[in-house]
Amino acid sequence: MSTAFDPNAAASADSGIFGLPCSFAESAVVYLPVPWEATTSYGGGTADGPAAILEASRQVDLFDADVLRPYEPGLHFLPESREVRKRGRAARRLAQGIIARGGDLGQSRPLRDALAKVNAASEWLNAYVATETDRLLTAGKIVGLLGGDHSTPFGALQAVARHHPHFGILQIDAHADLRRAYEGFTFSHASIMFNVLDQIPAVERLVQVGVRDFCEEEWDYARSQGKRSRVFLDSDLQYRRHQGRTWAKAADDIVAALPKEVWISFDIDGLDPRFCPHTGTPVPGGLDFAEAIHLIAAVARSGRKIIGFDLNEVSPDPTGHSEWDANVGARLLYKLTAWTLVSRGLRARRHA
């Protein structure tokens, strides 16, 4: 980073993520944007999330009261792939007729052909994300993936498994995402964690937090996984609060369920919808912003290593009247980054 850079000055319009001038070579953290939402089955707009977060990030002050100067190791945002955009839009168009019928294709040959093409497009995306993530990990970078819908990190987790043969996932989400091929889409946004548990044995444990919207099939599947799956339902966390138990104790219990190496998968709808009103599938309840940050910090403070993360389902206001969702997303991204760097020994926390 140039010695002429002033972290206290306003960001220029053509600056990088968080207004930084960091090149790829000098950055410890590299963000991989994946503007994809082929199988989104309710609200749309998540494909525009990465670009919106990038724009909003330039309003985030770089000094942090918990992790001093988290920008110093270098943060770099990769350009969006035009091919991902192109293929994602095509897959989205093909998926619309299937989604409109709830996945009931009947004897329709056109719909069956469309489903096959969407699944093939998703497999292409997984391979693309896996290749890009592997390239970044091989270069010694910490990877932060920005979706898009929550199907986007599957390829990244495949690549991570090649570099980290034993790790856990901390998933913050309103949904369990344990459906098998939801609406026929093998790699649906609602199936990401089913596919992870089914296809990535390096994931020793999935710890889900804030889940409050799920079907009985998902509940049964989670229970069938035994110790490999631990769910902290939002209703149970709320009950603990009403009993006067602290969030700090709940966070400690969540962290205790995690192995030593952790990937954080953050669906923005894990937060209370007042923080993400335009996300595709908002659900009442959820974590307060400060609670989410405390939990992420608790992972780092525990001595566990955050090996990477993804942030998904940030949807900008379709009217263009508000930047609130992107603003929250950008600030959450900065905190995720800061505590990841602490866990890797690249930053120090202010409070010992």
C-alpha positions as CSV (number, residue, x, y, z in Angstrom):
1,M,0.0,0.0,0.0
2,S,1.4,3.4,-0.9
3,T,2.8,5.5,2.0
4,A,0.9,8.4,0.5
5,F,-2.5,6.7,1.2
6,D,-4.5,8.6,3.8
7,P,-6.9,6.3,5.7
8,N,-8.7,9.3,7.2
9,A,-9.6,10.9,3.9
10,A,-12.7,10.4,1.8
11,A,-12.5,7.5,-0.7
12,S,-12.2,8.4,-4.4
13,A,-14.9,7.2,-6.8
14,D,-12.5,4.9,-8.6
15,S,-10.9,3.4,-5.5
16,G,-11.0,-0.3,-4.5
17,I,-12.9,-2.0,-1.8
18,F,-13.3,0.2,1.3
19,G,-11.6,3.0,-0.7
20,L,-8.3,1.2,-0.6
21,P,-5.6,1.3,-3.3
22,C,-4.4,-2.3,-2.6
23,S,-3.2,-4.4,-5.5
24,F,-3.7,-8.2,-5.6
25,A,-0.1,-8.9,-4.9
26,E,0.1,-6.8,-1.7
27,S,-3.3,-8.0,-0.3
28,A,-3.7,-10.7,2.4
29,V,-7.5,-10.9,1.7
30,V,-9.0,-11.2,-1.7
31,Y,-12.8,-10.9,-2.3
32,L,-14.2,-13.0,-5.1
33,P,-17.6,-11.6,-6.4
34,V,-20.0,-14.2,-7.8
35,P,-23.0,-12.3,-9.3
36,W,-25.3,-15.4,-9.6
37,E,-28.9,-16.1,-8.6
38,A,-30.2,-18.7,-11.1
39,T,-32.4,-20.7,-8.7
40,T,-33.7,-17.9,-6.4
41,S,-37.3,-18.8,-5.7
42,Y,-38.8,-15.7,-4.1
43,G,-37.3,-12.2,-4.2
44,G,-34.5,-11.4,-6.6
45,G,-31.6,-9.0,-6.9
46,T,-28.8,-10.9,-5.1
47,A,-26.7,-11.0,-8.3
48,D,-26.3,-7.2,-7.8
49,G,-25.1,-7.7,-4.2
50,P,-21.4,-7.8,-4.8
51,A,-21.3,-4.6,-6.8
52,A,-23.6,-2.8,-4.3
53,I,-21.4,-3.8,-1.4
54,L,-18.3,-2.6,-3.3
55,E,-19.9,0.8,-3.8
56,A,-21.2,1.1,-0.2
57,S,-17.9,0.0,1.2
58,R,-16.3,3.3,0.3
59,Q,-18.4,5.0,3.1
60,V,-17.0,2.7,5.8
61,D,-14.4,4.3,8.1
62,L,-11.3,2.2,8.1
63,F,-10.4,2.6,11.8
64,D,-12.0,0.0,13.9
65,A,-12.4,0.2,17.7
66,D,-12.1,-3.6,18.2
67,V,-9.5,-4.5,15.6
68,L,-7.2,-1.6,15.0
69,R,-6.5,-0.9,11.3
70,P,-7.8,-4.1,9.8
71,Y,-7.1,-2.7,6.3
72,E,-3.3,-2.7,6.7
73,P,-2.7,-6.3,5.6
74,G,-4.3,-5.4,2.3
75,L,-7.8,-6.0,0.9
76,H,-8.5,-6.5,-2.8
77,F,-11.7,-6.9,-4.7
78,L,-11.5,-8.9,-7.9
79,P,-13.4,-7.8,-11.0
80,E,-16.7,-9.5,-11.6
81,S,-16.7,-12.2,-14.3
82,R,-18.7,-11.2,-17.3
83,E,-19.1,-14.9,-18.2
84,V,-20.7,-15.6,-14.7
85,R,-23.1,-12.7,-15.3
86,K,-24.0,-13.9,-18.8
87,R,-24.5,-17.6,-17.8
88,G,-26.3,-16.6,-14.7
89,R,-28.9,-14.5,-16.5
90,A,-29.5,-17.2,-19.0
91,A,-29.9,-19.8,-16.3
92,R,-32.3,-17.5,-14.4
93,R,-34.5,-17.1,-17.5
94,L,-34.6,-20.9,-17.9
95,A,-35.5,-21.4,-14.3
96,Q,-38.4,-19.1,-14.1
97,G,-41.0,-21.4,-15.7
98,I,-39.9,-24.2,-13.3
99,I,-40.1,-22.0,-10.2
100,A,-43.5,-20.8,-11.3
101,R,-44.7,-24.4,-11.1
102,G,-43.0,-25.2,-7.9
103,G,-40.7,-27.7,-9.6
104,D,-43.7,-29.8,-10.9
105,L,-42.6,-30.4,-14.5
106,G,-45.3,-32.9,-15.3
107,Q,-44.6,-34.3,-18.8
108,S,-43.4,-31.1,-20.2
109,R,-40.3,-31.7,-22.3
110,P,-39.4,-28.0,-22.6
111,L,-39.3,-27.7,-18.8
112,R,-37.3,-30.9,-18.4
113,D,-34.8,-29.6,-20.9
114,A,-34.7,-26.2,-19.1
115,L,-34.0,-28.0,-15.8
116,A,-31.2,-30.0,-17.3
117,K,-29.6,-26.8,-18.6
118,V,-30.0,-24.9,-15.3
119,N,-28.3,-27.8,-13.5
120,A,-25.5,-27.9,-16.0
121,A,-25.0,-24.1,-15.6
122,S,-24.8,-24.6,-11.9
123,E,-22.2,-27.3,-12.3
124,W,-20.2,-24.9,-14.5
125,L,-20.4,-22.2,-11.8
126,N,-19.2,-24.6,-9.2
127,A,-16.2,-25.5,-11.3
128,Y,-15.5,-21.9,-12.0
129,V,-15.7,-20.9,-8.3
130,A,-13.6,-23.9,-7.3
131,T,-10.9,-23.0,-9.8
132,E,-10.7,-19.4,-8.7
133,T,-10.7,-20.2,-5.0
134,D,-8.0,-22.8,-5.5
135,R,-5.9,-20.2,-7.4
136,L,-6.3,-17.7,-4.6
137,L,-5.5,-20.3,-1.8
138,T,-2.5,-21.5,-3.7
139,A,-1.3,-17.9,-3.9
140,G,-1.5,-17.7,-0.1
141,K,-4.6,-15.4,0.0
142,I,-7.5,-15.5,2.4
143,V,-10.7,-15.8,0.4
144,G,-13.9,-13.9,1.0
145,L,-16.6,-14.9,-1.5
146,L,-19.4,-12.5,-2.1
147,G,-22.7,-13.8,-3.7
148,G,-25.1,-13.8,-5.3
149,D,-27.5,-16.4,-3.8
150,H,-26.3,-18.9,-1.2
151,S,-25.6,-21.6,-3.8
152,T,-22.4,-19.7,-4.8
153,P,-19.9,-20.9,-2.2
154,F,-20.2,-24.6,-3.0
155,G,-17.3,-24.6,-5.4
156,A,-15.2,-22.5,-2.9
157,L,-15.8,-25.1,-0.2
158,Q,-14.7,-27.9,-2.5
159,A,-11.5,-26.0,-3.1
160,V,-11.0,-25.3,0.6
161,A,-11.4,-29.0,1.3
162,R,-8.3,-29.7,-0.9
163,H,-6.2,-27.3,1.3
164,H,-7.9,-28.0,4.7
165,P,-8.8,-31.7,5.0
166,H,-10.6,-31.1,8.4
167,F,-12.7,-28.0,9.0
168,G,-16.1,-26.9,10.2
169,I,-18.7,-24.4,8.9
170,L,-20.4,-21.8,11.0
171,Q,-23.6,-20.9,9.0
172,I,-25.6,-17.9,10.1
173,D,-28.9,-18.1,8.2
174,A,-32.6,-17.9,8.6
175,H,-32.9,-21.1,6.6
176,A,-31.3,-24.6,7.0
177,D,-30.5,-25.0,3.3
178,L,-30.7,-28.7,3.7
179,R,-33.3,-29.5,0.9
180,R,-32.4,-32.1,-1.6
181,A,-32.5,-30.6,-5.1
182,Y,-35.2,-28.0,-4.2
183,E,-37.7,-27.6,-7.1
184,G,-35.5,-30.0,-9.0
185,F,-32.4,-27.8,-9.0
186,T,-29.5,-29.9,-7.8
187,F,-27.5,-26.9,-6.7
188,S,-30.4,-24.7,-5.5
189,H,-29.7,-21.9,-3.0
190,A,-31.9,-23.9,-0.7
191,S,-29.7,-27.0,-1.0
192,I,-26.2,-25.6,-0.4
193,M,-25.6,-27.3,3.0
194,F,-27.2,-30.6,2.0
195,N,-24.7,-30.7,-0.9
196,V,-21.9,-29.8,1.4
197,L,-22.7,-32.6,3.9
198,D,-23.4,-35.0,1.1
199,Q,-20.3,-34.3,-1.1
200,I,-17.6,-32.7,1.0
201,P,-16.4,-35.1,3.7
202,A,-13.7,-32.7,4.8
203,V,-16.4,-30.8,6.6
204,E,-16.3,-32.3,10.0
205,R,-19.2,-30.3,11.5
206,L,-21.9,-27.9,10.3
207,V,-23.0,-25.5,13.0
208,Q,-26.1,-23.5,12.1
209,V,-27.2,-20.4,13.9
210,G,-30.4,-18.4,13.7
211,V,-32.4,-20.9,11.6
212,R,-36.1,-20.2,11.8
213,D,-37.6,-21.3,8.5
214,F,-37.2,-25.0,7.5
215,C,-39.2,-28.0,6.5
216,E,-39.6,-31.3,8.3
217,E,-37.4,-33.1,5.7
218,E,-34.5,-30.7,6.6
219,W,-35.1,-31.2,10.3
220,D,-34.9,-35.0,9.9
221,Y,-31.8,-34.8,7.7
222,A,-30.0,-32.6,10.2
223,R,-30.8,-35.1,13.0
224,S,-29.6,-38.0,10.8
225,Q,-26.2,-36.5,10.6
226,G,-25.5,-37.0,14.3
227,K,-22.6,-35.1,15.7
228,R,-21.7,-33.8,12.3
229,S,-24.6,-31.3,12.5
230,R,-25.6,-28.9,15.3
231,V,-28.4,-26.5,14.9
232,F,-29.0,-23.5,17.2
233,L,-32.6,-22.6,16.3
234,D,-33.6,-19.0,16.5
235,S,-36.5,-20.0,18.7
236,D,-34.2,-21.7,21.2
237,L,-31.8,-18.7,21.3
238,Q,-34.8,-16.4,21.8
239,Y,-36.0,-18.6,24.7
240,R,-32.6,-18.3,26.4
241,R,-32.8,-14.5,26.1
242,H,-36.2,-14.5,27.7
243,Q,-34.9,-16.6,30.5
244,G,-32.3,-13.9,31.2
245,R,-29.3,-15.8,29.8
246,T,-26.7,-13.6,28.1
247,W,-25.8,-13.7,24.4
248,A,-22.2,-14.0,25.4
249,K,-22.9,-17.4,27.0
250,A,-24.9,-18.5,23.9
251,A,-22.0,-17.4,21.7
252,D,-19.6,-19.4,23.8
253,D,-21.8,-22.5,23.5
254,I,-21.9,-22.1,19.7
255,V,-18.2,-21.6,19.4
256,A,-17.6,-24.7,21.6
257,A,-19.4,-26.8,18.9
258,L,-16.9,-25.8,16.2
259,P,-13.6,-27.5,15.3
260,K,-10.3,-25.7,15.2
261,E,-10.5,-24.5,11.6
262,V,-13.7,-22.7,10.6
263,W,-15.2,-21.3,7.4
264,I,-18.0,-18.8,8.1
265,S,-21.0,-18.9,5.7
266,F,-23.1,-15.8,6.3
267,D,-26.5,-15.4,4.6
268,I,-27.6,-11.9,5.3
269,D,-31.1,-13.1,6.1
270,G,-29.7,-14.6,9.3
271,L,-30.0,-11.1,10.6
272,D,-33.2,-9.4,11.8
273,P,-34.9,-8.2,8.6
274,R,-34.6,-4.6,9.6
275,F,-31.0,-4.9,8.6
276,C,-31.7,-6.5,5.2
277,P,-35.3,-5.6,4.2
278,H,-34.7,-6.4,0.5
279,T,-33.0,-9.8,0.8
280,G,-34.7,-12.5,-1.2
281,T,-36.4,-14.5,1.6
282,P,-36.6,-12.3,4.7
283,V,-37.9,-14.0,7.9
284,P,-39.0,-12.3,11.2
285,G,-36.6,-12.9,14.1
286,G,-32.9,-13.4,13.7
287,L,-29.7,-11.9,15.1
288,D,-29.1,-8.3,15.9
289,F,-26.1,-6.9,14.0
290,A,-24.1,-6.5,17.2
291,E,-24.9,-10.1,18.2
292,A,-23.6,-11.4,14.9
293,I,-20.3,-9.4,15.3
294,H,-19.9,-10.7,18.8
295,L,-20.3,-14.3,17.6
296,I,-17.7,-13.8,14.8
297,A,-15.3,-12.2,17.3
298,A,-15.9,-15.1,19.8
299,V,-14.7,-17.5,17.1
300,A,-11.4,-15.5,16.8
301,R,-11.0,-15.0,20.5
302,S,-11.4,-18.7,21.1
303,G,-8.1,-19.4,19.3
304,R,-9.9,-21.0,16.3
305,K,-8.7,-20.2,12.8
306,I,-11.1,-18.7,10.4
307,I,-9.9,-20.1,7.1
308,G,-12.3,-18.0,4.9
309,F,-15.8,-16.8,4.6
310,D,-18.7,-16.1,2.3
311,L,-21.4,-13.4,2.5
312,N,-24.5,-13.9,0.4
313,E,-28.1,-12.8,-0.4
314,V,-27.5,-9.0,-0.1
315,S,-30.1,-7.5,-2.4
316,P,-30.0,-3.8,-3.1
317,D,-33.3,-1.7,-2.9
318,P,-34.8,-2.3,-6.4
319,T,-36.1,1.3,-6.4
320,G,-32.7,2.7,-5.9
321,H,-33.9,4.9,-3.1
322,S,-31.9,3.3,-0.3
323,E,-28.4,1.9,0.1
324,W,-29.3,0.4,3.5
325,D,-28.9,-3.3,2.6
326,A,-25.5,-2.7,0.9
327,N,-24.4,-0.4,3.7
328,V,-25.1,-3.2,6.3
329,G,-23.5,-5.7,4.0
330,A,-20.3,-3.7,3.6
331,R,-20.0,-3.1,7.4
332,L,-20.6,-6.8,8.0
333,L,-17.9,-7.6,5.4
334,Y,-15.4,-5.4,7.1
335,K,-16.0,-7.0,10.5
336,L,-15.8,-10.5,9.0
337,T,-12.5,-9.5,7.5
338,A,-11.2,-7.9,10.7
339,W,-11.8,-10.9,12.9
340,T,-10.6,-13.3,10.3
341,L,-7.3,-11.5,10.3
342,V,-7.2,-11.6,14.1
343,S,-7.7,-15.4,14.0
344,R,-4.8,-15.7,11.5
345,G,-2.4,-13.6,13.7
346,L,-2.3,-10.8,11.1
347,R,-4.1,-8.2,13.3
348,A,-4.3,-7.7,17.1
349,R,-7.5,-7.1,18.9
350,R,-7.7,-4.0,21.1
351,H,-9.1,-5.8,24.2
352,A,-6.9,-8.7,25.3
